[in-house]
Amino acid sequence: MNEEALKLDHQLCFPLYACARRVVGFYTPYLKPLGLTYTQYIAFLALWETPEMTVKELGRRLMLDSGTLTPMLKKLEENGYLVRSRSREDERMVTVTLTERGRQLKEQVKGIPGSVGSCMPLDAQEAVTLYQLLYKVLRQASDPD
């Protein structure tokens, strides 16, 4: 057995994990006053692009399973940001639609990407390279279903 392979500093997964946690943490001071979590924020980002989609489509877009997505969407619906409705054609399909309140929230968060981006110790080219590498990993390591 190769003992070197089991050292924490030799794991690619650890800096990815730690970096993801740190970057998500950069969002907290901006989202907390709005009563939003990071996961809710990314759901809004997807829904602002496509204001109506099925829960399955949203889960695929956010790379989240229904066990994570359903309670979050329920809370957002309770807060008046969206409406969930069953499809008339197929009752197993649930559609998510932003309400006016959900659409208006977009104005309140417009400055967040720039504020969080300024926390990153990367120049523009490094940011592009990191983005491309991360999406390469996501594409090639995606779940088959």
N, C-alpha and C positions, 0 to 999 in steps of 0.2 A: 504494500500500500504506500502511496506517495503522500507522506505527511505534509509536504509543502502545499499540496493541492487543497488541504483543509485549513490553511491559514486564512483568517478573515481578510487580511490585506491582499490576498491573491484572488478574491472573489469579485467578479464584475457586478454581481447582483447587489452587493452591499453599498457601493457608492451610488448606484442607481436608486436604490431604496432610500438611502439617507438624503440624497439630493432632492428626490421627489417630495419627501416630507418637508424639507426646508423650503423649497419653492412654494409648495401649497401653503405653508405657514406665512409666507410673505403676503398672502391674500387676506389673512385674518383681520388685520386692523381696518381694512377697507370694507370687508363683508359683514363683520360683526355688527356695526351700527345699523346695517340694513336688515339684520336678522337672518342673514343667509349663511349657509355653509358653502364650502368650495364645490361640493358635488351639486348643490342646487344652482350655483353660479354657472357651472358648465352646462347644466341642463337648460338654463335660460339662453346661453350662447347658441346652443343647437336650435332651440325653439324660436329665437329671433331670426335665424336663417330660414327656418321652415316652421311657421306658426301653428301648423297642424300636422301631426304624424301619429302613427300608432306607437304604443308603448314598446312593442318589439323593435320598431325602427329606431326609436330613441335609445333603447338599450344597446342596440348594435352600434349606433353612432358614438355613444359614450363609453362603449366597452364595459357595460355594467349588466349584471344579471337582474332578473325580475325581483329577487329577494331584497336587493338594495334599492332598486328603482321604485317599486310599488309604494313602500312606506314614505319615501321622499315625495313622490307625486301626490300622495294623499294629503300630506302636510301642506304642500303648495296649493292644493285645491282648497283646503280648509282656510288658508290665508287669502283666498280670492285671486290668486295669480293665474290659475288655469282651471279648465273643466275637463274631466275625464268622462267619456261616453262610450257605450258599447255600440259596435257596428250593427246596423240593421241587417246587413247581408250575412255577417258571421259574428254571432254573439261572443265568440272567444276572443275577438279582436277589440281592444280598447283604444280609442283615439284620444289624444291629448291636444287641447286647443288653448292657446293663450287668451286670457281675458284682457280687457283694456288696462287693468291694473298691471298685469304681467308685461304688456307692451310698454307701458309708461316707465317701468323700472329700468329699461334700457338707458334712458337719459341719466339716471342716477349713477350708473356704473361706467359711463363712457371714459372716465379718466383712469380707471383701474389698470388696464393693460400698460399704459405708459408709466404709471407709478410703480407697478411691480417690475416692469422691464428695467427701470433705473436701479433696482436692487441687484440686478444680475452683473457679475463681474466679467462680462463678455463684451467684446466689440461686435459690431454688426456682422462681420464675416464669421466669427466664431459662433454666434447665435444661429446663423443660417446653417452652418456645418453641423452643429449639435441637433438642430431640428431635423435635418435630413437623416442623420444617423439614427436618431430615435425612431423616426417613422420607418426607416429600413428595418430595424429590429421588430417593430410592431407588425409590419407587413409579413415578414418571414416567420414570425413566431405566433401568428394569430391562431385563435381557436378554430378548429375545422367546422364548427357549427355556427 
